[in-house]
């Protein structure tokens, strides 16, 4: 069975059984009808995904693989902060009349900084170090820029990636301050697993382990019935990930560079409300 399913089900059962509710406190998020969106949460969940064993995508619920990749490339490749550059409409509710989400996500990755070796933005610095300084313990990105938070329409949830080379294997840690576990957990896992694969391929490395650190892992109150149904769904073996082997430049990857082979999943569609 899929390891991603096992981890997800274990996380969800743990949160529902042992988590802490915030129903006795005022909360910022609201549902569309104005009702406070309360959560039950666990602090400090750490999950490990070995990409040499399988690609971490859920089978108990379909993960929109192509949309995940499109958003990933929008942030990390295009370094865009405008929804007009993104095919899926997942960011529309945070965009202004021009399509901008402010100085968030891709904007932060695209800002250039001065180093001894020259000027790089955060993505290009990672690519440079993976090829030229693979033993460095400073290969990371961070988009939680306090100076610009007031100009971000949404503070970054997945805010930091730390890359580490062991021999010829590339590992990474994804740090996430907050994770809506039903809506976004496996979406984020699949995305950053793909990012790790991309970085490894263009650096002549082997993708290894993705460690996902979540500070606040929560389930919204209106998501509980859906979660209880999904975690009881049949589980299937993980699909195989195919990546176009001809791509050697990070900026040459497209959504068509990736395919999931033999992806079996629960095909029931769920209407999942998103709190703002």
Secondary structure, DSSP 4 states (H G I P E B T S, - for coil): --HHHHHHHHHHHHHHHH-EE-TTS--S-B-TTS-B--EEEEEEEEEEEETTT-----SSS---HHHHHHHHHHHHTS---BGGG-SS-TTGGG--TTSB-BS-THHHHH--EEETTEEE-HHHHHHHHHHH-TT-S--EEE---GGGGGGBSS--SEEEEEEEEETTEEEEEEEEEEEEHHHHHHHHHHHHHHHHHHHHHHTT-EEEEEEEEEEEEEEEGGGHHHHHHHTTS---PPPEEEE-TT--SGGG--GGGEEEET--------------
